């Protein structure tokens, strides 16, 4: 029983597991959940999109039969971008409605107030551009739209940065995964699918380590802070 639980937990951290077992629709839900539900900060967003680029043809063939890799990438770009944009809108709406309450809420298993304050610091330093930059930072991208709602960011301004940031994030990850896989296979006869664990660990490290350093060694601002009603 313990081995089964360990295997299940390991699978949940593996983006290929979602691709192989849930396909396109689970992929879209995870992108939505990571950006639209504050409990989704633990989901593998960056590495999942990278792996989706590798499996682009297989994923799109669930919806539209095709052998055109560029068409498959375009379809994925559109669908995943829509899921991410809607997810951020949900976070923005949630922030406007429930923001003040979140800063008073006690920590739970799925909720850590320190993540919200880190997102606020990031937003305050970068303004609207934080919505774009946050797409490329795990944890931060979950809370950035919530903070934008809390501080009453103008809706049109949020919409612009939301769309630009999401498309840039999805495009870069999908293209990197798809063409890096093709390059390694054709030029070096190296199959990334057989070494995805290493690739995923590298992506997680590059995107997460700077955030963890900030979380553990940065000064948390958790007192004497006021927010718009």
C-alpha positions, 0 to 999 in steps of 0.5 A, a space after each residue: 500500500 505504501 509503495 502504491 502511495 509513493 508511486 502515485 505521488 511520484 506520478 503526480 509530480 511527473 508532467 508526462 503522467 498527465 499527458 499520457 493519462 489525461 491528454 489534452 483536456 487534463 492539460 487544459 484544466 491544469 493550466 487553468 487551475 494553476 493560474 486560476 485557483 490559488 490551490 494550484 500553485 503546486 502543479 507542474 506548469 512550465 515542465 508540463 507545457 514543455 512536455 506538451 510541445 514534445 507530444 503536440 501531435 498526439 495531443 491535438 489528434 485527440 481533437 483534430 486528426 492532423 500530421 502537420 506539426 505546425 498546425 498542431 502547435 498552433 492549435 495547442 497555443 490557442 487552446 492553452 492560451 485561452 485556458 491560461 487567460 481565463 484562469 488569470 481572469 478567475 484569479 483577478 475576480 477572486 482577488 477583487 471579491 475575496 482579497 482582503 479576507 485572504 490577507 487575514 486568513 490563517 495558513 492551511 495545508 493548501 494556503 500559505 499567506 507568505 506566497 501571497 505577500 511574495 506575489 504582492 512584493 513582486 507586483 509592487 516592484 514591476 507594476 503591470 509587467 508583473 502579470 507578464 513576468 509572473 507567467 514564467 515563475 512558479 507559485 508567483 504566477 498563481 497569486 499575481 492575478 489575485 493581487 492585481 484584483 486586490 489592488 484594484 488594477 484597471 480591468 483593461 490594463 490587466 486584460 492586456 498584460 494577461 493576454 500578452 503574458 499568457 501567449 508569450 509563456 505558452 509559445 516559448 514553452 511549447 516551441 522549446 519542447 517541440 523543436 528541442 526534441 526534434 533537434 536532439 533526435 535528428 542531429 544527435 540521435 538523442 530521444 528526450 522522451 527517454 530522459 524526460 525526468 532529467 529535463 523536467 528537473 532542470 526546468 523546475 530547478 531553473 524556474 523554482 530555485 530563484 523563487 525559493 531563495 526569495 521565499 526563504 531568504 527574503 524579508 517577508 512583509 506581513 504586518 502593517 499592510 493595508 489594501 483597498 476595500 
